Each structure stands twice: as C-alpha cells, then as structure tokens.
Amino acid sequence: SYLANKNVEGLEDRIQNKILPSLRYASLYWVEHLQACTDPLSASIKEGVASLMEGPKIFYWMECLSLLGSIPQSIFIMKLLQQQQHMVCLLTNQKWTCSEI
C-alpha cells in the first residue's frame, strides 16, 4: 500500500488476528533452522529456498516482517543464509541458484 503501516487504521488488531504465532516464529527463524541442520540439505530444500528468493514469495515474507516491525532483522536473516554452512545461494542473470559448498 502507499500508506505507512503506522497510518493504516486498525492494522495492529489485524496483525494480531491474522499473523499467528507460528507464522511469526517461522518468518523470523527459518534460516536458523537451516543452519542447525548437520546433514547436507536435500535438493528439495535447496529448490524451496531458491523458489522463495526468485519469486513473489520473498515479497510476502518481507511484508510479513514489515508488519511485525522486523525489517532490520531481515538483513541479519539474509546474512545468516549467506553463512549457511551447507548451502550458498547466488543471484546470477536474475535467477537464484543454490548449491552445497
């Protein structure tokens, strides 16, 4: 929307009612769960991360973080993803690819 979140009437109530605690948690900590994996990540997980990065889903994630007031944390989350010990995701020619390192 063209309005700042603080200018949207009733937004805080809608956030509390629509963004469940499980979605809050998943939005903030999904990369940390990837980091905690001790086994190499499966191809389907790598494809899922690449799909998130290249499609509109990344904007849904960013919007969720925005509504939660956690945009600054998104930078930290993306740095964690880059440091992920089993996978590196790179943007080349407007396409995300993920591979083991």
ABEGO torsion letter per residue (X at the ends): XABBAAABBGAAAAAAAABBAAAAAAAAAAAAAAAABABBBBAAAAAAAAAAAABAAAAAAAAAAAAAGAAAAAAAAAAAAAABAABBBBBBGGBBBBBBX
